Amino acid sequence: MGQYVVRRVIQIVPLVLGITIITFALANLVPGSPISDLEFNPQVRPEDRERIAKALGLDQPLHVRYVQWLSHVARGDLGLSLITYQPVMKTIMEKLPNTLLLTVTALILSLIVAIPVGVYGAVRRNSAFDQVTTVGAVAGFAMPTFWLGLMVILILVRMKGAGLPTLPTGGVCELGNCTLLSRVQHLIAPAFVLAFVQTATWTRYIRSQMIEVLRQDYMRTAEAKGLREVVIIFRHGLRNAILPLVTLLALDLPTLFSGSVIVEQIFTWNGLGRLILDSVNKRDYTMVMGVTLFVSVLTVVANLLADIVYGVLDPRIRYD
């Protein structure tokens, strides 16, 4: 295991380097620049635009700017925002807790629903419950996140108009009343929307894995020994069926973050997703590159941890 971890860490280096190249190229090859709007401002002289471009390093060739940016990244410095002139890493750290709160809550909600529903659907295969959850999972696959978010907001607005108890339709917490209860109330709607599609995916995955486990010889042996059905299903069946889910969770991490971009924008949730969209609209390339690189590194590290945890949970796996 130790040798495997060392090899994987070494492999991460060229992978992250490739991510920096792609991120930098995509951000800088997009038409326009942070000073494009100044060209249409009659109060800004051409020499002033040139001076601002030089101060921001935009007058340098692309490869020179990449090397300079990479040298700062290697020291943990993601640069300054081209709009707010605040350190990118500081801004990311300020927004990260809100995004983690949203994604982790959605992850927990998905697992709480997906595991029992998937297991029961596999044990009672082709029952009415299984057929209903199958239709619900297919609907979850086909339902766009942005549409579901808008429908949830519309329902909440209609409920509020009818004088019924409702939840907030946006924001992180109420201004001047940022209590724990307020944060929870604001969290419910976006977390539900973000968790909906993942619940559908993981329900079908757990169901298929559980059906495969139920066919194994050791399951029939446990049944022949007279063990209770609950013990057979959860101690012998679910324990083995849920192992591949560890890897799936790590692979779905980018999906959660990409989904949070849409959800945060719809519900005006002040996190990394909304930050990166605002940065793209304002052509704040330094911020876009910083957030993209940060999320990419998190994904790579999560996959490494998933492989390690998988090997720890399943003693049959020997990476070395």
C-alpha positions in Angstrom: 0.0 0.0 0.0 2.8 2.4 0.9 4.5 2.0 -2.5 1.2 2.4 -4.3 0.5 5.7 -2.5 4.0 7.0 -3.4 3.5 6.1 -7.0 0.1 7.8 -7.1 1.5 10.9 -5.5 4.3 11.0 -8.1 1.7 10.6 -10.9 -0.3 13.5 -9.6 2.5 15.9 -10.4 2.3 15.7 -14.2 -1.5 15.5 -14.0 -1.7 18.7 -12.1 0.8 20.3 -14.5 -1.4 19.3 -17.4 -4.4 20.8 -15.6 -2.6 24.1 -15.2 -1.7 24.2 -18.9 -5.3 23.5 -20.0 -6.8 25.9 -17.4 -4.4 28.7 -18.4 -4.9 28.2 -22.1 -8.7 28.1 -22.0 -8.9 31.2 -19.7 -6.6 33.3 -21.9 -7.8 32.2 -25.3 -11.3 33.4 -24.6 -12.0 36.6 -26.6 -11.8 39.8 -24.6 -9.8 40.8 -21.6 -10.4 42.5 -18.2 -9.7 45.8 -19.8 -11.9 45.3 -22.9 -14.7 47.5 -21.4 -12.2 50.4 -21.0 -12.0 50.6 -24.8 -15.5 52.0 -24.9 -15.0 54.4 -22.1 -14.3 57.9 -23.5 -12.8 59.0 -20.2 -10.0 56.4 -20.4 -7.1 57.4 -22.7 -5.3 54.8 -24.9 -2.1 55.4 -22.9 -4.0 54.7 -19.7 -5.2 51.4 -21.1 -1.7 50.4 -22.0 -0.4 51.3 -18.6 -3.2 49.2 -16.9 -2.5 46.3 -19.2 1.2 46.5 -18.4 0.5 46.6 -14.7 -1.6 43.5 -15.0 1.0 41.7 -17.1 -1.3 41.5 -20.1 1.3 42.9 -22.5 3.5 39.8 -22.1 3.4 36.8 -24.5 1.1 33.9 -23.5 3.9 31.5 -22.6 5.7 34.1 -20.5 2.6 34.8 -18.5 2.0 31.1 -18.0 5.5 30.5 -16.6 5.1 33.5 -14.3 1.7 32.3 -13.1 2.9 28.7 -12.6 5.9 29.9 -10.6 3.5 31.7 -8.2 1.2 28.7 -8.1 4.1 26.5 -7.1 4.6 28.7 -4.0 0.9 28.5 -3.1 0.1 32.0 -4.6 -2.8 32.0 -7.1 -2.3 35.7 -7.8 -4.6 38.7 -7.4 -8.1 39.1 -8.7 -8.1 41.4 -11.8 -11.3 43.0 -10.6 -11.2 43.2 -6.8 -7.4 43.1 -6.5 -7.8 40.7 -3.5 -5.7 37.5 -3.2 -7.4 34.7 -5.1 -6.6 32.1 -2.4 -8.1 34.3 0.3 -11.3 34.7 -1.7 -11.5 31.0 -2.3 -11.1 30.2 1.4 -13.9 32.7 2.2 -16.3 31.1 -0.3 -15.2 27.4 0.3 -17.1 26.8 3.6 -20.5 27.7 2.0 -19.8 25.4 -1.0 -18.6 22.5 1.2 -21.7 23.0 3.4 -24.0 22.7 0.4 -22.2 19.8 -1.3 -21.6 17.8 1.9 -25.3 18.2 2.9 -26.4 17.1 -0.6 -24.1 14.1 -0.4 -25.4 13.1 3.0 -29.0 13.5 1.9 -28.3 11.4 -1.2 -26.8 8.6 0.7 -29.5 8.6 3.4 -32.1 8.1 0.7 -30.2 6.1 -1.9 -28.8 3.3 0.3 -32.1 2.0 1.9 -34.1 2.5 -1.3 -31.5 0.7 -3.5 -31.2 -2.2 -1.0 -34.9 -2.6 -0.6 -35.4 -2.4 -4.4 -32.9 -5.2 -4.9 -34.3 -7.4 -2.1 -37.9 -6.9 -3.4 -37.0 -6.8 -7.0 -39.9 -6.2 -9.5 -42.2 -5.3 -6.7 -44.4 -2.2 -6.9 -41.9 -0.3 -4.8 -39.1 -1.2 -7.1 -41.0 -0.2 -10.2 -42.0 3.2 -8.7 -38.4 3.9 -7.6 -37.1 2.9 -11.1 -39.5 5.4 -12.7 -38.4 8.0 -10.2 -34.7 7.3 -10.9 -35.2 7.7 -14.6 -37.0 11.0 -14.0 -34.1 12.1 -11.9 -31.7 11.3 -14.7 -33.7 13.3 -17.2 -34.5 16.3 -15.0 -32.1 19.3 -15.5 -30.8 20.8 -12.3 -31.6 24.4 -13.4 -35.2 23.5 -14.2 -35.8 21.7 -10.9 -34.3 24.6 -9.1 -36.6 27.1 -10.8 -39.6 24.8 -10.1 -38.7 24.7 -6.4 -38.4 28.5 -6.3 -41.8 28.8 -8.1 -43.5 26.4 -5.6 -42.0 28.3 -2.6 -43.1 31.6 -4.0 -46.7 30.3 -4.6 -46.7 28.9 -1.0 -45.6 32.3 0.4 -48.3 34.0 -1.7 -50.9 31.7 -0.3 -49.9 32.4 3.3 -48.5 29.0 3.9 -45.2 28.2 5.8 -42.4 28.2 3.3 -38.6 28.3 3.0 -36.3 31.1 1.7 -35.8 31.2 -2.0 -32.3 32.5 -2.0 -29.2 33.7 -0.1 -27.2 32.0 2.6 -28.9 33.6 5.6 -31.1 36.6 6.4 -29.2 39.9 6.8 -28.9 40.8 10.4 -30.3 37.4 11.4 -27.6 34.9 10.4 -28.5 32.3 13.1 -28.1 28.6 12.8 -31.8 28.2 12.1 -31.6 30.8 9.4 -28.7 29.0 7.7 -30.5 25.6 7.8 -33.7 27.1 6.4 -31.7 28.7 3.5 -29.8 25.4 2.9 -32.8 23.0 2.5 -34.0 24.0 -0.9 -30.6 24.2 -2.8 -29.3 21.0 -1.0 -32.5 19.2 -2.1 -32.1 20.2 -5.7 -28.4 19.3 -5.8 -29.0 15.9 -4.1 -31.9 14.9 -6.3 -30.0 13.8 -9.4 -27.3 12.1 -7.3 -29.9 10.2 -5.4 -31.3 8.8 -8.6 -27.8 7.8 -9.8 -26.7 6.1 -6.6 -30.1 4.4 -6.0 -29.8 2.5 -9.3 -26.1 1.8 -8.7 -26.7 0.4 -5.2 -29.6 -1.7 -6.5 -27.6 -3.3 -9.3 -24.7 -4.0 -7.0 -26.9 -5.5 -4.3 -28.6 -7.7 -6.9 -25.2 -9.0 -7.9 -24.2 -9.7 -4.3 -27.5 -11.5 -3.6 -26.5 -14.1 -6.2 -23.2 -15.0 -4.6 -22.6 -18.3 -3.0 -21.8 -16.9 0.5 -25.2 -15.2 0.6 -26.9 -18.6 0.0 -24.6 -20.2 2.6 -25.6 -17.6 5.2 -29.3 -18.2 4.4 -28.8 -21.9 4.7 -27.3 -21.4 8.2 -30.6 -19.9 9.3 -29.4 -16.4 9.8 -32.0 -13.7 10.0 -32.8 -11.8 6.7 -31.7 -8.5 8.2 -28.3 -9.9 9.2 -27.8 -11.5 5.8 -28.7 -8.4 3.9 -26.8 -5.8 5.9 -23.9 -7.7 7.4 -23.0 -9.9 4.5 -24.7 -8.2 1.5 -24.6 -4.5 1.9 -21.1 -4.5 3.3 -19.8 -5.9 0.0 -22.2 -4.1 -2.3 -21.4 -0.7 -0.9 -17.6 -0.9 -1.4 -17.5 0.2 -5.1 -19.6 3.2 -4.0 -16.5 4.6 -2.3 -14.8 5.0 -5.7 -18.1 6.3 -7.3 -18.3 9.0 -4.6 -14.9 10.3 -5.6 -15.7 10.2 -9.3 -18.9 12.1 -8.7 -17.2 14.9 -6.8 -16.7 17.0 -10.0 -20.4 16.4 -10.7 -21.3 17.8 -7.3 -19.1 20.8 -7.8 -20.4 21.5 -11.3 -24.0 21.1 -10.1 -23.3 23.5 -7.3 -22.3 26.1 -9.9 -25.9 26.1 -11.3 -27.6 25.7 -7.9 -25.6 28.5 -6.3 -26.5 30.8 -9.1 -30.2 30.0 -9.0 -30.4 30.2 -5.2 -27.9 33.1 -4.9 -25.8 30.9 -2.7 -22.5 32.7 -1.9 -20.0 29.9 -2.7 -17.4 28.9 -5.2 -19.9 28.1 -8.0 -21.3 31.6 -8.0 -17.8 33.1 -7.6 -16.6 31.4 -10.8 -19.6 32.4 -12.8 -19.3 36.0 -11.7 -15.6 35.9 -12.5 -16.3 34.6 -16.0 -18.8 37.3 -16.7 -16.3 40.0 -15.5 -13.4 38.3 -17.4 -11.5 37.9 -14.1 -9.2 35.3 -15.6 -6.9 35.0 -12.5 -9.9 34.1 -10.3 -11.3 31.7 -12.9 -7.9 29.9 -13.2 -7.5 29.8 -9.4 -10.9 28.3 -8.7 -10.7 25.8 -11.5 -7.2 24.7 -10.4 -8.3 24.5 -6.8 -11.4 22.3 -7.6 -9.3 20.1 -9.9 -6.7 19.4 -7.3 -9.4 18.6 -4.8 -10.8 16.1 -7.3 -7.5 14.4 -7.9 -6.8 14.2 -4.1 -10.3 12.8 -3.5 -9.7 10.0 -6.1 -6.4 9.1 -4.4 -8.1 8.9 -1.0 -10.9 6.8 -2.5 -8.4 4.2 -3.7 -6.7 4.1 -0.4 -9.9 3.8 1.6 -11.1 1.1 -0.9 -8.0 -0.9 -0.2 -8.4 -0.5 3.6 -12.1 -1.6 3.5 -11.5 -4.6 1.3 -8.7 -6.8 2.5 -8.7 -8.8 -0.7 -7.2 -5.8 -2.6 -3.5 -5.5 -2.6 -2.2 -2.6 -4.7 1.5 -3.6 -4.1 
